[in-house]
Amino acid sequence: MIKVINKNSKEKEKINYRYLGNFCNSCNSKTVSNILSIRQDGGNNGTIISLCDKCLQELKKKIEDLE
């Protein structure tokens, strides 16, 4: 399961994501970031990546280029 949690989303205030999203893991800018959560379906562990708007758009473009 891949989920993008918007920086303005109420879900970002949940305990799992409360302390994440203070900086971008890609460009290290210190802005409020979006959260990309990649987890196994039905599982409780996975990878959580904070990305700013610019880096999230770059990732989207790279994924679209793969298709």
DOTIBA-629342 format. One record per residue (C-alpha): residue number from 1; residue in one letter; x, y, z. Coordinates in steps of 0.1 Angstrom, whole numbers. Each point is the difference from the previous one (the first is absolute). Layout:
<atom i="NUM" aa="A" X="X" Y="Y" Z="Z"/>
...
***
This chain:
<atom i="1" aa="M" X="0" Y="0" Z="0"/>
<atom i="2" aa="I" X="14" Y="34" Z="-10"/>
<atom i="3" aa="K" X="-16" Y="30" Z="16"/>
<atom i="4" aa="V" X="8" Y="37" Z="-3"/>
<atom i="5" aa="I" X="-10" Y="21" Z="30"/>
<atom i="6" aa="N" X="-4" Y="37" Z="-9"/>
<atom i="7" aa="K" X="18" Y="25" Z="22"/>
<atom i="8" aa="N" X="-34" Y="16" Z="9"/>
<atom i="9" aa="S" X="-18" Y="-33" Z="7"/>
<atom i="10" aa="K" X="-16" Y="-8" Z="33"/>
<atom i="11" aa="E" X="15" Y="-35" Z="-2"/>
<atom i="12" aa="K" X="35" Y="15" Z="3"/>
<atom i="13" aa="E" X="-9" Y="10" Z="36"/>
<atom i="14" aa="K" X="-4" Y="-37" Z="10"/>
<atom i="15" aa="I" X="26" Y="-14" Z="24"/>
<atom i="16" aa="N" X="17" Y="-20" Z="-28"/>
<atom i="17" aa="Y" X="9" Y="31" Z="-20"/>
<atom i="18" aa="R" X="0" Y="28" Z="26"/>
<atom i="19" aa="Y" X="38" Y="4" Z="1"/>
<atom i="20" aa="L" X="6" Y="-6" Z="-36"/>
<atom i="21" aa="G" X="0" Y="25" Z="-29"/>
<atom i="22" aa="N" X="21" Y="28" Z="15"/>
<atom i="23" aa="F" X="25" Y="-3" Z="-28"/>
<atom i="24" aa="C" X="3" Y="-15" Z="-35"/>
<atom i="25" aa="N" X="20" Y="-33" Z="-1"/>
<atom i="26" aa="S" X="10" Y="7" Z="-36"/>
<atom i="27" aa="C" X="12" Y="36" Z="-1"/>
<atom i="28" aa="N" X="2" Y="6" Z="38"/>
<atom i="29" aa="S" X="-20" Y="32" Z="-1"/>
<atom i="30" aa="K" X="-15" Y="9" Z="33"/>
<atom i="31" aa="T" X="-36" Y="5" Z="-11"/>
<atom i="32" aa="V" X="-32" Y="-18" Z="10"/>
<atom i="33" aa="S" X="0" Y="-31" Z="-23"/>
<atom i="34" aa="N" X="-24" Y="-26" Z="-13"/>
<atom i="35" aa="I" X="4" Y="-35" Z="12"/>
<atom i="36" aa="L" X="4" Y="-30" Z="-23"/>
<atom i="37" aa="S" X="-8" Y="-32" Z="18"/>
<atom i="38" aa="I" X="9" Y="-34" Z="-17"/>
<atom i="39" aa="R" X="-13" Y="-30" Z="20"/>
<atom i="40" aa="Q" X="-8" Y="-36" Z="-7"/>
<atom i="41" aa="D" X="-37" Y="-7" Z="-3"/>
<atom i="42" aa="G" X="-12" Y="-12" Z="33"/>
<atom i="43" aa="G" X="34" Y="7" Z="17"/>
<atom i="44" aa="N" X="10" Y="25" Z="25"/>
<atom i="45" aa="N" X="35" Y="8" Z="-10"/>
<atom i="46" aa="G" X="14" Y="18" Z="-31"/>
<atom i="47" aa="T" X="17" Y="31" Z="-11"/>
<atom i="48" aa="I" X="-10" Y="36" Z="7"/>
<atom i="49" aa="I" X="15" Y="28" Z="-21"/>
<atom i="50" aa="S" X="-5" Y="37" Z="4"/>
<atom i="51" aa="L" X="0" Y="20" Z="-32"/>
<atom i="52" aa="C" X="-5" Y="37" Z="-8"/>
<atom i="53" aa="D" X="-24" Y="10" Z="-28"/>
<atom i="54" aa="K" X="28" Y="4" Z="-25"/>
<atom i="55" aa="C" X="15" Y="-34" Z="7"/>
<atom i="56" aa="L" X="-34" Y="-17" Z="0"/>
<atom i="57" aa="Q" X="-7" Y="15" Z="-35"/>
<atom i="58" aa="E" X="35" Y="-12" Z="-12"/>
<atom i="59" aa="L" X="-8" Y="-35" Z="13"/>
<atom i="60" aa="K" X="-34" Y="0" Z="-17"/>
<atom i="61" aa="K" X="16" Y="10" Z="-33"/>
<atom i="62" aa="K" X="26" Y="-28" Z="2"/>
<atom i="63" aa="I" X="-27" Y="-26" Z="7"/>
<atom i="64" aa="E" X="-21" Y="13" Z="-29"/>
<atom i="65" aa="D" X="31" Y="-3" Z="-23"/>
<atom i="66" aa="L" X="4" Y="-37" Z="10"/>
<atom i="67" aa="E" X="-35" Y="-8" Z="-13"/>
***
